[in-house]
Amino acid sequence: MNITNMHIAIQQGVDKINSLQADMLLPQEIDMEINKAQMKFINSKYGKNNVYRKGFEMNQKRIDDLRTLVTDHVGNCTYKGQVLQGMNQTFHADTVQLPTDYMYLVSQQSHVWLNNCLTMSSYMIYPDPLYYFRVSLQDFICDEGTYIVDDIKLYQDAGDGTNLNIETLWTNPGYVISVAGDIEIARTSFNGVSTAAQTTWWEEYSPSALAHPGEFIVVVNPTNLPWTFNADPDAGVVTTLVGRNGSTHVSAARPLVLGTNYDEKRYPAAFSNQLVVNNTFVQHDDIFAMLPDPFNTTAYTDPLTTMRDKYLDIYTDDTFIIDKVNITYIREPAEISLPLLQSCELPEHTHLEIVDMAISSILEGLSDPRYKTQQLELGKNE
């Protein structure tokens, strides 16, 4: 069922015969109700708030309901620091950044270095500098929200009206902002653009822990664009990134950013082998009681982890070091939108259930007496 069919089904379900009641609903309102229903559906199937009182992967129906959102991710660890000093042991924490579309954790594994269970010495690897520009969605908009810019360019201006170098990163495919969805179309068309000179990432630079929510990260290649790497006006002409209409700059100039992958990484001076083992999640108020306890402490066969904000922390002792972490998770689905023709990403068999949930929510909002009947029917969905 595509997004158009979902709208038709909702209009049919809400409308009384010949009442034209559903004509009061705007497409944006229907989209909002479908997205609310989609999130309710995901939460009920991941947890136990459903007819069977069974959560994700506790029976085949739950598995099939969410299988299209199950995603794998491999994250490189960076060193967070020493967290506890014991009598004969030192405990450390490494951290890995969760994906930007992360929603619920399914499983986690660590790639562990060890050296025959002996105390390991290590050294730090500091990340290479990363040259990039940041682009906000507002950089695409000009004339008080009327139009999208003609193009996004890297621009080197000599200050006397002479353009020394110009590199086009994105060209407007011809959309005018008439609905809110047009800026989303622009975002989609810019996301993932890759040339020999630059690569564009949305919100997160996947090869590292670099993230800027709500912005593009445009990583430039120092070999193919050597002229872009001057951020100091005293050293010569500065390169900026701008949105332009014709030759006119219509968005704020974005300077070159010299960044890193945030933190250094630990590497073992010597190791005997590398294993992939399952992690164990623990609560924050338990971790510092468990680490010095020899019966519950972290170990290379079973590393302990905690979660904070958008990071997963993995705890180690002196006998092993974490290289990277495999994460299987349920991602956030794409927002359903009729203007963007973005249909539901969940499996086909779930679409009628989501439509029924949206209809129920709309009937409740309209104070329609059919709400109770709809709820009874909705309870039969499985």
BAFITOR-546282 format. One record per residue (C-alpha): x, z, y; residue in three letters. Coordinates in pm, whole numbers, padded with zeros to 5 digits, always signed. Layout:
N
XZYALA/...
***
This chain:
382
+00000+00000+00000MET/+00163-00109+00325ASN/+00107+00053+00665ILE/-00172-00191+00758THR/-00365-00110+00441ASN/-00316+00262+00499MET/-00473+00229+00845HIS/-00768+00037+00702ILE/-00818+00297+00427ALA/-00815+00582+00679ILE/-01060+00405+00909GLN/-01288+00344+00612GLN/-01260+00704+00496GLY/-01330+00855+00838VAL/-01601+00615+00955ASP/-01963+00693+00876LYS/-02168+00388+00783ILE/-02243+00187+01100ASN/-02132+00481+01319SER/-01807+00322+01442LEU/-01669+00677+01459GLN/-01321+00563+01355ALA/-01308+00330+01653ASP/-01227+00636+01863MET/-00893+00673+01685LEU/-00592+00503+01835LEU/-00332+00348+01600PRO/-00075+00598+01733GLN/-00308+00886+01641GLU/-00353+00750+01289ILE/+00025+00711+01255ASP/+00068+01073+01360MET/-00185+01194+01102GLU/-00022+00985+00827ILE/+00321+01129+00910ASN/+00180+01483+00910LYS/+00017+01416+00574ALA/+00341+01270+00437GLN/+00535+01585+00529MET/+00265+01810+00382LYS/+00277+01604+00064PHE/+00656+01633+00036ILE/+00652+02008+00100ASN/+00379+02071-00156SER/+00556+01867-00424LYS/+00899+02014-00357TYR/+00762+02369-00361GLY/+00487+02517-00574LYS/+00192+02488-00337ASN/+00011+02237-00558ASN/-00244+02227-00839VAL/+00011+02277-01117TYR/+00208+02548-00926ARG/+00522+02364-01026LYS/+00804+02256-00798GLY/+01030+01954-00787PHE/+01161+01840-01129GLU/+00946+02094-01316MET/+00734+01813-01461ASN/+00737+01434-01461GLN/+00467+01401-01193LYS/+00677+01601-00945ARG/+00983+01391-01029ILE/+00798+01063-00977ASP/+00634+01183-00655ASP/+00964+01225-00470LEU/+01211+01007-00662ARG/+01250+00750-00380THR/+01378+01021-00145LEU/+01640+01163-00381VAL/+01981+01068-00240THR/+02347+01128-00327ASP/+02616+01212-00073HIS/+02988+01285-00105VAL/+03127+01498+00176GLY/+03493+01564+00249ASN/+03576+01928+00305CYS/+03756+02065+00607THR/+03914+02407+00631TYR/+03703+02675+00798LYS/+03951+02962+00762GLY/+04033+03284+00582GLN/+03723+03498+00538VAL/+03836+03805+00342LEU/+04164+03975+00254GLN/+04157+04187-00061GLY/+04415+04405-00230MET/+04560+04126-00442ASN/+04359+03825-00334GLN/+04279+03621-00026THR/+03951+03436+00009PHE/+03902+03119+00211HIS/+03612+02902+00319ALA/+03595+02525+00335ASP/+03303+02347+00491THR/+03126+02014+00451VAL/+02874+01864+00690GLN/+02529+01783+00556LEU/+02393+01429+00610PRO/+02185+01374+00924THR/+01878+01284+00714ASP/+01914+01595+00495TYR/+01590+01775+00414MET/+01608+01975+00088TYR/+01899+02048-00144LEU/+01860+01948-00509VAL/+02207+02009-00652SER/+02570+02049-00548GLN/+02908+02008-00717GLN/+03267+02059-00603SER/+03581+01858-00674HIS/+03830+02136-00741VAL/+04211+02129-00741TRP/+04384+02392-00955LEU/+04733+02458-01086ASN/+04702+02619-01430ASN/+04516+02913-01271CYS/+04829+03011-01078LEU/+04836+03096-00710THR/+04838+02769-00517MET/+05033+02696-00203SER/+04885+02446+00039SER/+04954+02257+00358TYR/+04730+02125+00632MET/+04653+01762+00700ILE/+04537+01703+01054TYR/+04300+01408+01103PRO/+04413+01094+01279ASP/+04274+01046+01629PRO/+03948+00857+01639LEU/+03864+00629+01931TYR/+03496+00587+01993TYR/+03220+00549+02250PHE/+02888+00731+02252ARG/+02566+00540+02329VAL/+02235+00708+02404SER/+01901+00533+02355LEU/+01857+00572+02731GLN/+02146+00328+02774ASP/+01913+00057+02642PHE/+01645+00114+02907ILE/+01644-00015+03263CYS/+01404-00077+03553ASP/+01235+00262+03508GLU/+01151+00203+03146GLY/+01015-00148+03188THR/+01282-00350+03007TYR/+01557-00318+02752ILE/+01902-00420+02874VAL/+02035-00769+02805ASP/+02339-00641+02621ASP/+02573-00350+02549ILE/+02936-00431+02631LYS/+03283-00287+02637LEU/+03391-00364+02989TYR/+03730-00352+03160GLN/+03703-00390+03537ASP/+04012-00427+03753ALA/+03824-00266+04044GLY/+03829-00582+04259ASP/+03543-00761+04088GLY/+03772-00915+03827THR/+03674-00865+03466ASN/+03992-00830+03267LEU/+03827-00801+02926ASN/+03471-00795+02793ILE/+03357-00737+02434GLU/+02986-00770+02352THR/+02868-00507+02104LEU/+02495-00581+02100TRP/+02266-00848+02246THR/+01899-00791+02317ASN/+01698-00982+02054PRO/+01426-01041+02313GLY/+01204-00734+02307TYR/+01033-00599+02619VAL/+00926-00235+02623ILE/+00550-00263+02596SER/+00504+00010+02336VAL/+00720+00304+02241ALA/+00816+00126+01920GLY/+01023-00137+02102ASP/+01305+00105+02175ILE/+01302+00195+01806GLU/+01340-00174+01725ILE/+01640-00187+01959ALA/+01786+00119+01788ARG/+01740-00035+01445THR/+01900-00364+01550SER/+02209-00186+01688PHE/+02250+00051+01396ASN/+02512-00057+01142GLY/+02654-00343+01351VAL/+03003-00406+01217SER/+03270-00651+01329THR/+03647-00667+01306ALA/+03659-00496+01646ALA/+03410-00212+01606GLN/+03158-00041+01383THR/+02839+00125+01503THR/+02698+00439+01341TRP/+02376+00622+01420TRP/+02425+00996+01481GLU/+02691+01045+01214GLU/+03025+00877+01145TYR/+03007+00887+00765SER/+03381+00874+00682PRO/+03429+01201+00869SER/+03245+01505+00996ALA/+03183+01350+01337LEU/+02820+01374+01451ALA/+02629+01329+01778HIS/+02253+01371+01719PRO/+02039+01117+01902GLY/+02333+00891+01987GLU/+02527+00598+01846PHE/+02894+00639+01764ILE/+03080+00313+01829VAL/+03419+00334+01656VAL/+03663+00076+01790VAL/+03953-00078+01602ASN/+04289-00017+01776PRO/+04443-00325+01616THR/+04179-00578+01716ASN/+04088-00427+02053LEU/+04413-00285+02191PRO/+04294-00318+02551TRP/+04016-00060+02500THR/+04248+00235+02449PHE/+04302+00348+02802ASN/+04094+00644+02917ALA/+04332+00750+03197ASP/+04280+00578+03537PRO/+04633+00673+03640ASP/+04773+00469+03353ALA/+04585+00150+03435GLY/+04240-00004+03408VAL/+03990+00209+03219VAL/+03758+00058+02958THR/+03397+00175+02959THR/+03084+00096+02763LEU/+02780-00009+02966VAL/+02435-00158+02935GLY/+02402-00469+03153ARG/+02144-00713+03280ASN/+02335-01029+03352GLY/+02645-00907+03534SER/+02476-00595+03672THR/+02548-00255+03520HIS/+02213-00083+03464VAL/+02319+00218+03257SER/+02577+00486+03314ALA/+02929+00387+03212ALA/+03033+00562+02891ARG/+03403+00653+02874PRO/+03629+00621+02574LEU/+03639+00939+02367VAL/+03953+01046+02186LEU/+03822+01262+01904GLY/+03912+01390+01563THR/+03726+01470+01246ASN/+03679+01819+01389TYR/+03901+02023+01153ASP/+04213+02013+00947GLU/+04197+01978+00568LYS/+04384+02178+00304ARG/+04585+01993+00043TYR/+04764+02157-00252PRO/+05143+02147-00258ALA/+05115+02097-00636ALA/+04827+02087-00882PHE/+04781+02043-01255SER/+04440+01875-01259ASN/+04115+01822-01072GLN/+03772+01918-01204LEU/+03414+01857-01097VAL/+03214+02179-01134VAL/+02870+02308-01039ASN/+02840+02531-00734ASN/+02627+02845-00707THR/+02433+02913-00390PHE/+02427+03277-00270VAL/+02270+03460+00023GLN/+02475+03540+00331HIS/+02420+03914+00295ASP/+02557+03901-00062ASP/+02863+03682-00025ILE/+03106+03944+00111PHE/+02999+04194-00154ALA/+03042+03938-00432MET/+03383+03798-00333LEU/+03586+04117-00406PRO/+03378+04194-00717ASP/+03577+04062-01018PRO/+03258+04008-01217PHE/+03076+03809-00948ASN/+03350+03653-00738THR/+03400+03287-00669THR/+03595+03096-00935ALA/+03713+02742-00997TYR/+03450+02711-01271THR/+03173+02831-01040ASP/+03244+02820-00664PRO/+03010+03021-00443LEU/+02844+02854-00144THR/+02631+02945+00156THR/+02447+02727+00406MET/+02438+02747+00787ARG/+02293+02505+01038ASP/+02408+02158+00920LYS/+02701+02281+00710TYR/+02760+02391+00353LEU/+03040+02650+00318ASP/+03233+02677-00009ILE/+03437+02990-00087TYR/+03767+02986-00277THR/+04041+03226-00377ASP/+04415+03156-00399ASP/+04388+02981-00737THR/+04188+02672-00639PHE/+04117+02443-00343ILE/+03809+02231-00274ILE/+03863+01860-00207ASP/+03507+01732-00160LYS/+03149+01813-00250VAL/+02882+01602-00422ASN/+02535+01672-00285ILE/+02206+01548-00425THR/+01928+01607-00175TYR/+01583+01499-00065ILE/+01619+01306+00259ARG/+01378+01281+00546GLU/+01156+00976+00505PRO/+01137+00710+00774ALA/+00861+00774+01023GLU/+00557+00565+00933ILE/+00463+00333+01220SER/+00217+00046+01257LEU/+00397-00107+01563PRO/+00724-00110+01368LEU/+00553-00218+01043LEU/+00727+00079+00879GLN/+00537+00163+00562SER/+00553+00479+00357CYS/+00879+00510+00161GLU/+00728+00729-00110LEU/+00628+00568-00443PRO/+00319+00349-00442GLU/+00113+00590-00654HIS/+00139+00860-00382THR/-00003+00651-00099HIS/-00372+00717-00172LEU/-00301+01090-00192GLU/-00135+01078+00150ILE/-00425+00874+00290VAL/-00673+01132+00153ASP/-00475+01413+00316MET/-00474+01228+00649ALA/-00850+01165+00626ILE/-00909+01534+00557SER/-00703+01634+00860SER/-00889+01391+01086ILE/-01231+01507+00962LEU/-01131+01866+01031GLU/-01023+01769+01382GLY/-01358+01598+01438LEU/-01543+01904+01301SER/-01713+01667+01060ASP/-01930+01836+00791PRO/-01774+01602+00535ARG/-01447+01800+00567TYR/-01542+02046+00289LYS/-01640+01764+00055THR/-01318+01580+00132GLN/-01117+01896+00061GLN/-01283+01934-00280LEU/-01198+01572-00365GLU/-00847+01615-00233LEU/-00796+01910-00468GLY/-00847+01678-00763LYS/-00546+01461-00670ASN/-00251+01497-00903GLU/
***
